[in-house]
Amino acid sequence: MIPERAFDTPFLKRLGEAGRRALRKDGSWYAVPGGSALYLRGDPSDCFYVVISGALGAFNETEDGRLELLGLIRPGQPVGEMALFADEPHRSSVYAVRDSEVVAIPKGPFFALVRNDPETMGDLTRLMVARMRRASPQSSAPRVFALISTSPSIDLTTLGRMLESEIRASGVRAAFRPAASLEDEEAEISAMEAENDYVILGAPLNDSLWTRSVLRQADRIWLMVRADARPSYPIFPEDFSPLSDLRLVDVVMLHPGETGYGASAEQWRAAAGAARVFHWRPGNRDDLAMLGRTMAGRSVGLVLSGGGARAYAHVGAIRALREAGFTFDFLGGTSMGAIIAAGVAMGWDDDELERRVREAFVTSSPLSDWVLPVVSLARGEQVDRRLATHFGDTEICDMERPFFCVSANLSSGEPHIHRSGVVRQALRASVAIPGLLPPQVRDGQVLVDGAVMANFPAEQMRNFHRGPIVGVNVSRAGAIDAEDFVDPPGFLGWILRHGFRDPPPIASLLIRSATVGVQGEAILHTRIADMLIAPKLSGIDMRDWRAYDMAVEQGYAEAVAELKELGGGPESLRRRRQPVT
């Protein structure tokens, strides 16, 4: 039997009396414990669901078996409607993030209901359009955060109050509660959620009733750890929290002075099964601001495409964006775009970014170590040395800001998302243009330039954070000179005329071939990126490593023009992406 309170949820509240009668007759109500699946990818779509209480999460499974959160479904929102209308199996899996209640109505009675209720059909149509556009409304982002401390020396009250104040300063309602004080914690937490946009709950990592209550009602765990400590294995006891099973965990590494590391950030990430690692250094205002923006869904992600030497334009675009007040909290890219994004994630300012890019790619060609090809035209040793010089042995989890890059896994036929490991090794895989640079082999998998499958990884960025996305895409038409392929000289003739510094036209051919098959993604990703900068880069070939100044200038000019169209800086961007309702 469906409880009467179910009809107080927004979607069901709009039903007319005929719709209510149909739902009472044919629908059913049941509980979904936290961590349990409502349905799995590939299951038949035979019911329409509405969430009554709790929260559900839609997930995709990555190539390495990880669950990747697509979005949260909250009370009053429908679930599974797209597959039902398309009459096809579910494309993603849906799990209960919290202990939840749902109402289900079988396919036949559901379609009879919408035929007789045009308003309900209109509501569903608007919702499906919003979801297809991947608009990320606030209702789909985490709202209740659990700060879980791994050490009694971590002052959760102070940290929680700082985050609460940071969020409130942006005009958003937030409340922090450090410990249990009343008998009915769940009722109090629910009341806090009703009165605030974001709720922050503090609890120690133990088996107390308060900690379990926090984890039952949280959307995401921020595991607060000391950088000078070491993790236990596993960190979370078995069946401790559905969020840890669903990988809705981030690690926040607290750096108490200059004590150094007890364990690497990667060790903490692996022990916690975390999706992301953040760093919070004492007195660092930028770290606190970044954490506050991330918690409130206001963080800004920057996505940079591949494109050979044309990727120099990213440097100019970044300078223009920073001058307009942009701060980038999450960084991602492919191929040359990944290298420049990694520089930003390392904390390089504009001058350092320009200096390092010039040293690595402009002063001398990175593709001058030619060989008679067996697997590639170049040995790749020049690229290896330059990446080692500028990134050393830094691990991705130790970078100042969260970062990912993309390579293409030819063994599995899927994009490979690098979110951990040594930065230079991930970048080397991401720039391994097939036929031009040797592929990277990791764990028996052959990895090549990510542009083959995801040259502009805005989709991957949308799964990495919930705030606005700025994208710069340099892989447009005009990236290759047709004259190079009219009656071309032989290899020796080219070398006699140009020397070893300038790559022969086959380099452009290979780079362009790696990206041309994914040009259609630019149309899709203009809908995912909230701001898209696409420099025309007239006259700049993808292998023209000396065209730095011209590319930077054009990237800067295009970004300035797009900012003028936007009408302001980051706040204008956030207003542009208000949720579709």
C-alpha positions as CSV (number, residue, x, y, z in Angstrom):
1,M,0.0,0.0,0.0
2,I,1.3,3.5,-0.9
3,P,1.4,5.8,2.2
4,E,-0.5,9.0,1.9
5,R,2.6,11.0,2.6
6,A,4.0,9.8,-0.7
7,F,1.5,12.1,-2.5
8,D,3.1,15.1,-0.8
9,T,6.3,14.7,-2.9
10,P,6.4,17.3,-5.8
11,F,5.9,15.0,-8.7
12,L,3.0,13.0,-7.3
13,K,1.4,16.0,-5.7
14,R,0.6,17.3,-9.2
15,L,-1.4,14.2,-10.1
16,G,-5.1,14.7,-10.5
17,E,-7.6,12.5,-8.6
18,A,-7.7,10.0,-11.5
19,G,-4.0,9.7,-11.4
20,R,-4.0,9.1,-7.7
21,R,-6.6,6.4,-8.0
22,A,-4.5,4.7,-10.7
23,L,-1.4,4.8,-8.6
24,R,-3.2,3.4,-5.5
25,K,-4.6,0.6,-7.7
26,D,-1.5,-0.4,-9.7
27,G,1.5,1.1,-7.9
28,S,3.5,-0.3,-5.0
29,W,5.8,1.1,-2.3
30,Y,8.9,-0.4,-0.9
31,A,12.1,0.5,0.9
32,V,15.6,0.3,-0.7
33,P,18.4,-0.1,1.9
34,G,21.4,2.1,1.4
35,G,23.9,0.5,-1.0
36,S,21.3,-1.7,-2.6
37,A,20.5,-1.6,-6.3
38,L,17.1,-0.4,-7.6
39,Y,18.1,-1.8,-11.0
40,L,21.3,-2.5,-12.9
41,R,22.5,-1.5,-16.3
42,G,21.0,-3.9,-18.9
43,D,17.9,-4.7,-16.8
44,P,14.6,-4.4,-18.6
45,S,12.7,-1.1,-18.1
46,D,9.4,-2.5,-16.8
47,C,8.5,0.1,-14.1
48,F,8.4,3.9,-13.5
49,Y,9.7,5.0,-10.2
50,V,9.4,8.0,-8.0
51,V,11.7,8.6,-4.9
52,I,9.7,9.3,-1.8
53,S,12.5,9.6,0.8
54,G,16.3,9.2,0.9
55,A,18.5,9.5,-2.2
56,L,19.3,7.4,-5.2
57,G,22.4,7.6,-7.4
58,A,22.7,6.9,-11.1
59,F,26.1,5.2,-11.9
60,N,28.1,4.1,-14.9
61,E,30.7,1.3,-14.6
62,T,34.2,2.3,-15.9
63,E,36.5,0.0,-17.8
64,D,38.3,-0.9,-14.5
65,G,35.1,-1.9,-12.8
66,R,34.7,1.4,-10.8
67,L,31.2,2.9,-10.3
68,E,31.2,6.5,-11.5
69,L,28.4,8.8,-10.2
70,L,26.3,10.5,-12.9
71,G,23.9,12.2,-10.5
72,L,21.7,12.0,-7.5
73,I,17.9,11.5,-7.6
74,R,16.1,13.1,-4.6
75,P,12.6,12.8,-3.1
76,G,9.9,13.8,-5.5
77,Q,12.0,13.0,-8.6
78,P,11.2,10.2,-11.1
79,V,13.7,7.4,-12.0
80,G,14.0,5.2,-15.1
81,E,11.7,7.3,-17.3
82,M,14.1,7.6,-20.3
83,A,14.5,3.8,-20.8
84,L,10.8,3.3,-20.3
85,F,9.9,5.8,-23.1
86,A,12.6,4.4,-25.3
87,D,11.5,0.8,-24.6
88,E,15.0,-0.3,-24.1
89,P,17.1,-1.7,-21.2
90,H,18.5,0.7,-18.6
91,R,21.7,2.3,-19.7
92,S,23.0,3.0,-16.1
93,S,22.6,1.4,-12.7
94,V,20.7,3.0,-9.9
95,Y,21.7,2.4,-6.3
96,A,20.3,3.7,-3.0
97,V,22.9,6.2,-1.6
98,R,20.9,6.5,1.6
99,D,18.1,4.3,3.1
100,S,15.3,5.2,0.6
101,E,11.7,4.7,-0.2
102,V,10.3,4.5,-3.8
103,V,6.9,4.2,-5.4
104,A,6.8,2.0,-8.5
105,I,4.1,1.7,-11.2
106,P,4.4,-1.0,-14.0
107,K,4.8,0.1,-17.6
108,G,1.3,-0.5,-18.8
109,P,-0.6,1.3,-16.1
110,F,2.0,4.1,-16.3
111,F,1.4,4.8,-20.0
112,A,-2.3,4.7,-19.4
113,L,-1.8,7.3,-16.6
114,V,0.2,9.8,-18.8
115,R,-2.2,9.4,-21.7
116,N,-5.0,10.6,-19.4
117,D,-2.9,13.3,-17.8
118,P,-1.2,15.7,-20.3
119,E,0.3,17.8,-17.5
120,T,2.2,14.9,-16.1
121,M,3.5,14.1,-19.6
122,G,4.7,17.7,-20.0
123,D,6.5,17.6,-16.6
124,L,8.3,14.4,-17.7
125,T,9.2,15.8,-21.1
126,R,10.9,18.8,-19.6
127,L,12.8,16.6,-17.1
128,M,14.1,14.3,-19.8
129,V,15.2,17.2,-22.0
130,A,17.2,18.6,-19.0
131,R,18.8,15.3,-18.3
132,M,19.7,14.7,-22.0
133,R,21.4,18.1,-22.0
134,R,23.3,16.9,-18.9
135,A,22.3,20.1,-17.1
136,S,23.4,19.4,-13.6
137,P,20.8,21.0,-11.4
138,Q,21.5,21.6,-7.7
139,S,19.0,18.9,-6.8
140,S,21.3,16.3,-8.4
141,A,24.5,17.4,-6.5
142,P,25.5,16.2,-3.0
143,R,23.8,18.3,-0.3
144,V,24.7,16.5,2.9
145,F,28.4,16.0,3.5
146,A,30.0,13.8,6.2
147,L,33.3,14.9,7.5
148,I,34.8,11.8,9.0
149,S,38.0,12.2,11.0
150,T,40.6,9.4,11.1
151,S,42.5,10.8,14.1
152,P,41.4,12.3,17.5
153,S,43.9,15.1,16.9
154,I,41.8,16.4,14.0
155,D,39.7,19.3,15.2
156,L,36.5,18.6,13.2
157,T,34.6,21.4,14.8
158,T,37.0,24.1,13.7
159,L,37.3,22.7,10.2
160,G,33.5,22.3,9.8
161,R,32.9,25.8,11.0
162,M,35.4,27.1,8.5
163,L,33.7,25.3,5.7
164,E,30.3,26.5,6.9
165,S,31.4,30.1,6.9
166,E,33.1,29.8,3.5
167,I,29.9,28.5,1.9
168,R,27.7,31.1,3.7
169,A,29.9,33.9,2.4
170,S,28.9,33.1,-1.1
171,G,25.2,33.7,-0.2
172,V,24.3,30.0,0.2
173,R,22.6,28.5,3.2
174,A,24.8,26.0,5.1
175,A,24.8,24.5,8.5
176,F,27.4,22.4,10.4
177,R,26.8,20.0,13.3
178,P,29.8,18.3,14.9
179,A,28.2,15.7,17.2
180,A,25.0,14.1,18.5
181,S,23.0,16.2,21.0
182,L,19.4,14.9,20.7
183,E,17.7,11.5,20.9
184,D,16.4,11.6,17.4
185,E,19.4,12.5,15.2
186,E,17.7,11.5,12.0
187,A,14.8,13.9,12.5
188,E,17.2,16.7,13.3
189,I,19.4,16.1,10.3
190,S,16.3,16.0,8.1
191,A,15.2,19.3,9.5
192,M,18.6,20.8,8.9
193,E,18.5,19.7,5.3
194,A,15.0,21.2,4.8
195,E,16.3,24.6,6.1
196,N,19.6,24.7,4.3
197,D,21.1,24.2,0.9
198,Y,24.1,22.3,2.3
199,V,24.5,20.4,5.6
200,I,27.9,19.4,7.0
201,L,28.0,16.7,9.6
202,G,31.1,15.8,11.7
203,A,31.8,12.4,13.1
204,P,34.8,10.3,14.2
205,L,35.7,7.1,12.3
206,N,34.2,4.7,14.8
207,D,31.2,2.4,15.2
208,S,29.1,4.9,17.3
209,L,25.4,5.3,16.7
210,W,26.1,9.0,15.7
211,T,28.6,8.1,13.1
212,R,26.3,5.4,11.6
213,S,23.4,7.9,11.6
214,V,25.6,10.5,9.8
215,L,26.6,8.0,7.1
216,R,23.1,6.8,6.6
217,Q,22.0,10.3,5.7
218,A,25.0,11.7,3.9
219,D,25.4,12.0,0.2
220,R,29.2,12.1,0.2
221,I,32.0,11.4,2.6
222,W,35.0,13.7,3.0
223,L,37.5,11.6,4.9
224,M,39.7,14.0,6.9
225,V,43.2,12.6,7.3
226,R,46.6,13.8,8.6
227,A,49.3,13.9,5.9
228,D,51.8,12.8,8.5
229,A,49.8,9.6,9.4
230,R,49.4,6.3,7.7
231,P,46.1,4.6,6.7
232,S,44.8,1.3,8.0
233,Y,43.7,-1.3,5.5
234,P,40.8,-1.2,5.0
235,I,39.9,2.2,6.4
236,F,36.1,1.4,6.5
237,P,34.9,-1.7,8.3
238,E,32.8,-4.1,6.2
239,D,29.2,-2.9,5.7
240,F,30.1,0.4,7.5
241,S,28.6,2.7,4.8
242,P,27.0,2.3,1.4
243,L,28.9,5.4,0.3
244,S,32.2,3.7,0.6
245,D,30.9,0.7,-1.4
246,L,29.7,3.1,-4.1
247,R,33.0,5.1,-4.0
248,L,31.3,8.4,-3.0
249,V,34.3,9.2,-0.9
250,D,36.9,11.9,-1.2
251,V,40.1,12.3,0.9
252,V,41.0,15.7,2.4
253,M,44.7,15.6,3.4
254,L,45.4,18.0,6.2
255,H,49.0,19.2,6.3
256,P,50.0,20.1,9.8
257,G,53.0,22.3,9.2
258,E,56.2,20.9,7.8
259,T,56.0,17.4,9.3
260,G,56.1,15.7,5.9
261,Y,54.2,12.6,4.7
262,G,53.4,9.5,6.7
263,A,51.9,8.0,3.6
264,S,51.5,9.3,0.1
265,A,48.2,10.8,-1.1
266,E,47.9,7.9,-3.5
267,Q,48.1,5.4,-0.6
268,W,45.3,7.2,1.3
269,R,43.2,7.3,-1.9
270,A,43.7,3.6,-2.5
271,A,43.0,2.7,1.1
272,A,39.8,4.7,1.2
273,G,38.7,3.7,-2.4
274,A,38.3,7.5,-2.9
275,A,37.4,9.2,-6.1
276,R,39.4,12.4,-5.5
277,V,42.1,13.8,-3.2
278,F,42.1,17.4,-1.9
279,H,44.9,19.1,0.0
280,W,44.2,21.6,2.9
281,R,47.3,23.4,4.2
282,P,47.1,25.4,7.4
283,G,46.4,29.1,6.7
284,N,46.1,28.5,3.0
285,R,43.1,30.7,1.9
286,D,43.1,29.3,-1.6
287,D,42.7,25.7,-0.3
288,L,39.7,26.6,1.9
289,A,38.1,28.6,-0.9
290,M,38.4,25.7,-3.3
291,L,36.9,23.3,-0.8
292,G,34.0,25.6,-0.1
293,R,33.3,26.0,-3.8
294,T,33.5,22.3,-4.4
295,M,31.1,21.5,-1.5
296,A,28.6,24.2,-2.8
297,G,28.8,23.0,-6.4
298,R,30.5,26.3,-7.4
299,S,33.9,24.9,-8.4
300,V,35.1,25.6,-11.9
301,G,36.6,22.8,-14.1
302,L,38.9,23.5,-17.1
303,V,39.0,21.1,-20.0
304,L,41.7,21.4,-22.7
305,S,41.7,19.5,-26.0
306,G,44.5,17.9,-27.9
307,G,45.7,19.4,-31.1
308,G,49.5,19.3,-31.4
309,A,51.2,22.6,-31.6
310,R,47.8,24.4,-31.9
311,A,47.4,23.6,-28.2
312,Y,49.7,26.6,-27.5
313,A,46.5,28.6,-27.8
314,H,45.5,27.1,-24.4
315,V,48.2,29.2,-22.8
316,G,46.7,32.5,-24.1
317,A,43.1,31.4,-23.2
318,I,44.2,30.6,-19.7
319,R,45.8,34.0,-19.2
320,A,42.7,35.8,-20.4
321,L,40.4,33.7,-18.2
322,R,42.6,34.3,-15.1
323,E,42.7,38.1,-15.9
324,A,38.9,37.9,-15.8
325,G,38.9,36.4,-12.3
326,F,38.7,32.7,-13.0
327,T,40.3,30.2,-10.6
328,F,40.4,26.6,-11.8
329,D,39.5,24.0,-9.2
330,F,39.5,20.8,-11.4
331,L,41.7,20.3,-14.4
332,G,41.5,17.8,-17.3
333,G,42.7,17.3,-20.8
334,T,43.9,15.2,-23.6
335,S,47.3,15.0,-25.3
336,M,49.0,18.4,-25.5
337,G,46.0,19.9,-23.7
338,A,46.6,17.5,-20.8
339,I,50.2,18.7,-20.5
340,I,49.1,22.3,-20.2
341,A,46.2,21.4,-17.8
342,A,48.7,19.5,-15.7
343,G,50.8,22.7,-15.4
344,V,47.8,24.6,-14.0
345,A,47.0,21.7,-11.6
346,M,50.7,21.9,-10.4
347,G,50.1,25.5,-9.4
348,W,52.1,27.2,-12.1
349,D,51.1,30.9,-12.7
350,D,50.9,32.4,-16.2
351,D,54.5,33.3,-16.4
352,E,55.8,29.9,-15.2
353,L,53.4,28.1,-17.5
354,E,54.6,30.1,-20.5
355,R,58.3,29.6,-19.6
356,R,58.0,25.8,-19.2
357,V,56.0,25.3,-22.4
358,R,58.6,27.3,-24.3
359,E,61.4,25.3,-22.8
360,A,59.8,22.0,-23.5
361,F,58.3,22.5,-26.9
362,V,59.3,25.8,-28.6
363,T,63.1,26.1,-28.1
364,S,63.7,22.8,-29.8
365,S,61.4,20.3,-31.4
366,P,60.0,17.5,-29.1
367,L,59.8,15.2,-32.2
368,S,63.3,15.3,-33.6
369,D,64.5,11.8,-32.5
370,W,63.5,10.1,-35.8
371,V,64.0,6.4,-36.4
372,L,63.2,4.0,-39.2
373,P,59.7,3.1,-38.0
374,V,58.8,-0.2,-36.5
375,V,56.1,1.0,-34.1
376,S,56.6,4.8,-34.5
377,L,58.5,7.5,-36.4
378,A,60.1,9.0,-33.3
379,R,61.7,7.2,-30.4
380,G,59.8,9.4,-27.9
381,E,63.0,9.9,-25.7
382,Q,62.8,13.7,-26.3
383,V,59.3,13.8,-25.0
384,D,60.1,11.5,-22.1
385,R,63.0,13.8,-21.0
386,R,61.0,17.0,-21.2
387,L,58.1,15.5,-19.2
388,A,60.6,14.3,-16.5
389,T,62.3,17.8,-16.4
390,H,59.0,19.6,-15.8
391,F,56.9,17.2,-13.8
392,G,59.6,15.0,-12.1
393,D,58.1,12.1,-10.1
394,T,55.1,14.0,-8.9
395,E,52.0,11.8,-8.5
396,I,48.6,13.0,-9.7
397,C,47.1,12.8,-6.1
398,D,49.9,15.2,-4.9
399,M,49.1,17.9,-7.3
400,E,47.7,21.2,-5.9
401,R,44.3,20.7,-7.6
402,P,42.5,17.5,-8.8
403,F,43.6,16.5,-12.3
404,F,42.9,13.8,-14.9
405,C,44.0,13.1,-18.4
406,V,42.8,10.8,-21.0
407,S,44.5,8.1,-23.2
408,A,43.0,5.6,-25.5
409,N,43.2,1.9,-24.4
410,L,43.5,0.0,-27.7
411,S,43.4,-3.3,-25.9
412,S,39.9,-2.6,-24.4
413,G,38.6,-0.1,-27.0
414,E,37.7,2.4,-24.3
415,P,39.1,5.7,-23.1
416,H,41.4,5.4,-20.1
417,I,41.0,8.0,-17.4
418,H,44.2,8.7,-15.5
419,R,43.4,10.0,-12.0
420,S,46.3,8.5,-10.1
421,G,49.8,7.4,-10.7
422,V,52.9,9.4,-11.8
423,V,51.9,12.5,-13.7
424,R,54.6,12.3,-16.4
425,Q,53.7,8.7,-17.1
426,A,50.0,9.5,-17.5
427,L,50.9,12.4,-19.8
428,R,53.2,10.3,-21.9
429,A,50.3,7.9,-22.6
430,S,48.0,10.7,-23.4
431,V,50.4,12.2,-26.1
432,A,51.3,8.9,-27.7
433,I,50.0,9.7,-31.2
434,P,49.7,6.3,-33.0
435,G,52.5,5.9,-35.5
436,L,54.3,9.1,-34.3
437,L,55.3,8.2,-30.7
438,P,55.6,4.7,-29.2
439,P,52.5,3.5,-27.3
440,Q,52.7,3.0,-23.5
441,V,52.1,-0.5,-22.2
442,R,50.6,-0.6,-18.6
443,D,49.4,-3.9,-17.0
444,G,49.3,-5.6,-20.4
445,Q,47.2,-2.7,-21.9
446,V,48.3,-0.7,-24.9
447,L,47.7,3.0,-24.4
448,V,47.9,5.7,-27.1
449,D,46.9,9.4,-27.5
450,G,43.6,10.1,-25.9
451,A,42.5,12.1,-28.9
452,V,41.7,8.8,-30.7
453,M,38.6,8.4,-28.4
454,A,38.1,11.6,-26.3
455,N,39.9,14.6,-27.7
456,F,37.8,17.0,-25.6
457,P,36.9,15.2,-22.4
458,A,34.1,17.4,-21.1
459,E,32.0,14.4,-20.4
460,Q,34.7,13.0,-18.1
461,M,35.0,16.4,-16.4
462,R,31.2,16.4,-15.7
463,N,31.7,13.1,-13.9
464,F,34.6,14.6,-11.9
465,H,32.9,17.6,-10.4
466,R,29.5,19.3,-10.2
467,G,30.3,22.9,-10.9
468,P,30.6,24.9,-14.2
469,I,33.0,23.7,-16.9
470,V,35.1,25.9,-19.1
471,G,36.5,24.2,-22.3
472,V,39.1,25.2,-24.9
473,N,39.0,23.2,-28.1
474,V,41.7,23.7,-30.7
475,S,41.0,20.8,-32.9
476,R,38.9,22.5,-35.6
477,A,39.2,22.6,-39.3
478,G,42.3,24.1,-40.9
479,A,44.7,22.1,-38.8
480,I,46.5,20.6,-41.7
481,D,48.0,22.1,-44.9
482,A,46.9,20.4,-48.1
483,E,49.9,21.7,-50.0
484,D,52.2,19.4,-48.0
485,F,50.7,16.4,-49.7
486,V,50.9,17.6,-53.3
487,D,53.9,16.0,-55.0
488,P,55.8,15.6,-51.6
489,P,59.6,14.9,-51.6
490,G,61.0,11.6,-50.3
491,F,62.3,11.3,-46.8
492,L,65.9,12.2,-47.7
493,G,64.7,15.1,-49.8
494,W,62.7,16.5,-46.9
495,I,65.7,16.2,-44.5
496,L,68.0,17.9,-46.9
497,R,65.5,20.8,-47.3
498,H,64.3,21.1,-43.7
499,G,66.7,19.3,-41.4
500,F,65.6,17.1,-38.5
501,R,64.0,19.9,-36.5
502,D,60.8,20.2,-38.5
503,P,58.7,17.0,-38.5
504,P,57.7,15.8,-42.1
505,P,54.1,16.1,-43.2
506,I,53.3,12.6,-42.1
507,A,53.4,13.9,-38.5
508,S,50.4,16.3,-39.3
509,L,48.7,13.4,-41.1
510,L,49.0,11.2,-38.0
511,I,48.0,13.8,-35.5
512,R,45.0,14.9,-37.6
513,S,44.0,11.3,-38.2
514,A,43.9,10.7,-34.4
515,T,41.5,13.6,-33.9
516,V,39.3,13.9,-37.0
517,G,37.1,10.9,-36.1
518,V,35.9,12.7,-32.9
519,Q,35.1,16.1,-34.4
520,G,31.4,15.4,-33.8
521,E,31.9,15.4,-30.1
522,A,32.4,19.2,-30.2
523,I,28.7,19.6,-30.9
524,L,27.8,17.4,-28.0
525,H,30.2,19.0,-25.6
526,T,29.1,22.6,-26.3
527,R,26.1,21.4,-24.3
528,I,28.3,20.0,-21.5
529,A,30.8,22.8,-21.4
530,D,29.2,25.9,-19.9
531,M,31.7,28.1,-21.7
532,L,33.4,26.9,-24.9
533,I,36.4,28.7,-26.4
534,A,37.3,27.5,-29.9
535,P,40.2,29.5,-31.5
536,K,40.3,29.4,-35.3
537,L,44.1,29.4,-35.3
538,S,44.4,30.4,-39.0
539,G,47.6,29.2,-40.7
540,I,48.9,27.1,-37.7
541,D,49.7,23.5,-38.6
542,M,49.4,20.9,-35.8
543,R,53.2,20.2,-36.1
544,D,54.3,23.8,-36.2
545,W,56.1,23.8,-32.9
546,R,57.6,27.3,-33.6
547,A,54.2,29.0,-34.0
548,Y,54.0,29.6,-30.3
549,D,53.4,33.4,-30.2
550,M,50.8,33.4,-32.9
551,A,48.8,30.6,-31.3
552,V,49.0,32.1,-27.8
553,E,47.8,35.5,-29.2
554,Q,44.9,33.9,-31.1
555,G,43.9,31.8,-28.0
556,Y,43.9,35.0,-25.9
557,A,41.9,37.0,-28.4
558,E,39.2,34.3,-28.7
559,A,38.9,33.9,-24.9
560,V,38.5,37.7,-24.5
561,A,35.8,37.6,-27.2
562,E,34.0,34.8,-25.4
563,L,34.3,36.5,-22.1
564,K,32.7,39.6,-23.6
565,E,29.8,37.4,-24.8
566,L,29.5,35.9,-21.4
567,G,29.2,39.4,-19.9
568,G,31.5,38.9,-17.0
569,G,33.7,36.5,-15.0
570,P,33.0,33.3,-13.0
571,E,29.7,34.6,-11.4
572,S,28.3,35.3,-14.9
573,L,29.2,31.7,-15.8
574,R,27.5,30.3,-12.7
575,R,24.3,32.3,-13.5
576,R,24.4,31.0,-17.1
577,R,24.2,27.4,-15.9
578,Q,21.2,27.7,-13.6
579,P,19.3,24.4,-13.5
580,V,16.7,23.7,-16.1
581,T,13.3,23.2,-14.6
